[in-house]
Amino acid sequence: MVQFAFLDWFWIILFLIIMVSCGFLFYRMGKRSESDFFLAGRGLPWWLPASSVYATHTATDTPMWVTGVIYKYGLSGLWYTFFSGWCAISAFVSTRIFRRSLAYTQAEWQSLRFGGLGSELLRGWVAGWQVFMNMFILGWVSIAMGKVCHYAFNWPNWIGLILFSSICSIYVLAAGYWGVVMADFQQGFIALAVIVIASIWGIVAIGGPSEIIHKLNSMGETWRLNPFHFTGFLKGDFPFLWFFTMLFIAILGGLGMGTSIDWYTESQRIQSSKTVKDASYSIWAGTALVLVRNAIWAAAILAFFVTFPNIVSVKDYELGWFRLSFESLPVGMVGFFFAAILAIHLSTISTQLNLGALYATRDIYHHYINPEASEKRLVWVGRISTLIILLGSFLYGLMMENITEWLIFALWIMAAGVWLPNILQVIWWRFNSWGYLSSWIASLGFSWLIVWILPEFGVIPDLPDYLQFWSLLILGCLVFIPVTFLTKPENMDHLVKYYVMSRPIGWWKPVRKEAEKRGLI
Amino acid sequence: MSLIKRKWTAKEAEEWTKEDLIACIISPLAYITLMLGVVFSFLLLWYGFVILLAGIALTLLLYFVINPKLSKISTEYEKKQKEYLENLEKIVKWEDMK
């Protein structure tokens, strides 16, 4: 349990007041229309969505996740966190294409890219999936906060889980995305400042960088300083094939939409940007900050490792960065540090609440239930959806135990079978809605089979995660490729309209020729 | 003809060109060098500062290569955005279904 002085509580309460006041300051802007409540009227300069990308992807569970992999693998663990590198190519390919489509959501994009019944099924499927996923993400982020509060105050996990998400929902309910993005800007600034200060403080407290290196040398653990320390091609904890798989997924994934779970969050930031250029720069810069932040954490976690080198339990060393900071910062700064933890927590919670509500409102209510709804009604539906997603997240949060295991499963194993279709839908005109839909259904089934069910019954051995990825990718191909060729291509009129508006990259020659023939380009 | 095109017409900017490819190659390299440069710099290792400087240089190069083209695409696209948004609202209200 951490001791808090008056000054510590002062920082925490001041921070909460500032954040909640965002909801009141931007209340009028958020309630103007559906576009304002969910996309801030599509008028943001690049640095605002960029700060939101950074703040959103700095969640309470993120330092645990980064600590987990760096403590275990040394600096090689940085590659585990490099999945956000998909934005390197996405910023200049799929971001540009998606921004030009103007779709509010990825689900809406499906109905622009594909046509007919298949596109409607996909829109409903992706929307429903995203409502579920946002509750799920909120659950795992909130339970991480529960664990931090348990460590800091000895509260039961459920108090930390519910309390701060509920406070956050005040400004999300009031001002929608305006509140989210404006609070994110402040939260991102506070979080980055505190991550730098707390990490340097922790490093200095154990004797400085030279002491870290000296201790690693004397412990015979120098390999931890090498980010390319492979344990073989296929064998060991960090084989080359795993590294190759991660780079392959992260970098080429930027050609597609939805290749990373973060795409869905980023797509909202892309559409809230003022121009195509602002969208590209926001995604690139926000992700660059995420990677720099991971690097700062990595240095601090090495300091934690040399101080506490023999922790075996994942649950214990996952809290390493928090422990290093809580135990080394002076009185008064501890409260400021906790305010920063709240900042990183609230920025993620607010984003996922608004994003889940966006899919529920735009794709389910507005499109399927009440297409003629007024702007006022849509904003209210957005608020009610936000509340329902918040309550759902409490249930999921209470069901989760081991954060790292769930993150690996949800981040890429569960999406492995749709990784290639997510790219094909962007770059190949012939890929149709039935092919894409079949890949989703196959992926969900195969991922549970390969990761959980078959190993449990001893049918296959427990595969390392990179082999699970390749297995799921190949199994998925066996389903969606035949389905695509056995069903008709999309309607040419629909494809031409999409092509002229979005100008996708890749194999679009027949559609381009048709557009030229019609004098549209 | 220069290696990197800096002046674009609207029609040229709409196409996918070698500048996009160059940006897609530089961009991940910039990310990797920034990330590794920062962690080694925090550990006060000399090569960390060298890698970090390389990362910053790559970022500036990326901007130099892609900014003129992105600016042109953005300017042209904004002229058509209103019409596209109206079409989007028709789709959500089932008025534009075929």
Contacts between the chains, C-beta under 8 A, distances in Angstrom:
chain1	res1	chain2	res2	distance
A	75	B	39	6.4
A	78	B	35	6.4
A	78	B	36	7.6
A	78	B	39	6.9
A	82	B	31	7.9
A	82	B	32	7.9
A	82	B	35	7.4
A	85	B	28	6.0
A	85	B	31	5.4
A	85	B	32	7.7
A	88	B	24	7.5
A	88	B	27	4.1
A	88	B	28	4.0
A	88	B	30	7.6
A	88	B	31	5.1
A	89	B	24	4.8
A	89	B	27	6.5
A	89	B	28	7.0
A	91	B	27	6.7
A	92	B	20	6.0
A	92	B	23	4.7
A	92	B	24	5.9
A	92	B	27	6.6
A	92	B	66	6.2
A	92	B	70	8.0
A	93	B	20	7.3
A	93	B	24	6.8
A	96	B	70	7.9
A	96	B	73	7.2
A	100	B	77	6.1
A	102	B	81	7.0
A	102	B	84	5.4
A	102	B	85	5.9
A	102	B	88	5.4
A	103	B	88	7.2
A	108	B	88	7.7
A	108	B	91	7.9
A	108	B	92	7.4
A	111	B	91	6.3
A	112	B	88	7.8
A	112	B	91	7.3
A	115	B	98	6.9
A	199	B	42	7.4
A	200	B	42	7.9
A	203	B	42	7.2
A	208	B	44	7.8
A	209	B	42	6.9
A	209	B	43	4.5
A	209	B	44	4.3
A	209	B	45	7.8
A	210	B	44	6.9
A	212	B	43	6.5
A	213	B	43	6.6
A	213	B	45	7.9
A	225	B	43	7.4
A	227	B	36	6.2
A	227	B	39	7.9
A	251	B	28	5.0
A	254	B	24	7.7
A	275	B	74	4.0
A	275	B	77	7.4
A	275	B	78	6.2
A	276	B	70	6.7
A	276	B	73	5.4
A	276	B	74	4.4
A	276	B	77	5.4
A	277	B	67	7.8
A	277	B	70	4.3
A	277	B	71	5.8
A	277	B	73	7.2
A	277	B	74	4.1
A	278	B	74	7.6
A	280	B	66	7.8
A	280	B	70	5.8
A	284	B	27	7.0
A	287	B	31	7.3
A	288	B	30	7.6
A	288	B	31	6.4
A	288	B	34	6.1
A	288	B	59	7.5
A	291	B	31	5.6
A	291	B	34	6.2
A	291	B	35	4.3
A	292	B	34	5.9
A	292	B	35	6.7
A	292	B	38	5.1
A	294	B	35	6.7
A	295	B	34	7.8
A	295	B	35	4.8
A	295	B	36	7.2
A	295	B	37	7.8
A	295	B	38	3.8
A	295	B	39	3.9
A	295	B	42	7.1
A	296	B	38	6.3
A	296	B	39	7.5
A	296	B	42	6.2
A	298	B	39	4.9
A	299	B	39	5.3
A	299	B	42	3.7
A	299	B	43	5.6
A	300	B	42	8.0
A	302	B	43	7.4
A	362	B	92	7.3
A	366	B	92	5.7
A	367	B	92	5.2
A	367	B	94	7.9
A	371	B	92	6.5
A	371	B	93	4.2
A	371	B	94	5.6
A	372	B	93	6.7
A	491	B	98	6.8
A	493	B	98	6.6
A	494	B	98	6.8
A	501	B	80	7.9
A	501	B	84	5.7
A	503	B	14	5.6
A	505	B	16	5.1
A	505	B	20	7.9
A	521	B	14	7.5
